[in-house]
């Protein structure tokens, strides 16, 4: 919001994009409890896209923090998926 070289219109657009990004991430978090494969696939794809876009931007310390946050969320998605698969196998008697 405090970008020195940005116009007020650009600040508004960037703010809306950031809020939308957060809302999409929250939606994925809520939908993950359904355990549907397509939700995990889309969430992993979305977070991977966030990681790539974080790297391609002008990179500063705030960008590094955002990149770290995105990588942590991506890792947690993989861990959650693995644990849900294990729980499903255990409940079905495969293990």
MOWO-V227730 format. One record per pair of residues at least 12 apart in sequence whose ideal C-beta (glycine too) atoms are under 10 Angstrom apart, sorted by the first residue. I is the first residue (numbers start at 1). GAP is how many residues later the second one is. Records with the same first field share a line. If there is no record, write none. Layout:
I=GAP  GAP
This chain:
1=13  14  17
18=48
21=25  29  32  49
24=18  19  22  26
25=18  21  22  25  44  45  48
27=12  16  19
28=12  14  15  16  18  19  45  49
29=14  44  47  48  51
31=12
32=44  45  48  49  52
33=47  51
35=45  46  49  50  52  53
37=44
39=42
40=37  38  40  41  44  45
41=40
43=30  31  34  37  38
44=29  30  33  34  37
46=24  27  28  31
47=23  24  25  26  27  28  29  30  31
48=22  23  26  29
49=21
50=16  17  19  20  21  23  24
51=15  16  18  19  20  22  23
52=15  18
53=13  14  17
54=12  13  14  15  16  17
55=12  15
